[in-house]
């Protein structure tokens, strides 16, 4: 897995609209092969926005698999580790990041 390289080619908006509402909607930009992310995903990402007040919306992160926005970063990190050949990872966390990595 190459972490530094040329940017991904643009994906037409019409194609994005037909994709699942998850972090992996943007898989090309993340540089993670489909087979790899499909084996790792728990459906994280693209949690709903709810209107709260005039011109204010709130992001509903408790709709994430571990109730935290950290699920998105954790699954991309774990996919990168798997692509690099890692069989185990260690997470130093006192909270949500550890839960996201453990999931």
Buried (B, 14 or more C-beta within 10 A) or exposed (E): BEEEEEEEEEBEEEEEEEEEEBBBBBBBEBBBEEEBBEEBBBBBBBBEEEEEEEEEEEEEBEEBBBEBBBBBBBBBBBBBBBBEEEEEEEEEBEEBBBBBBEB
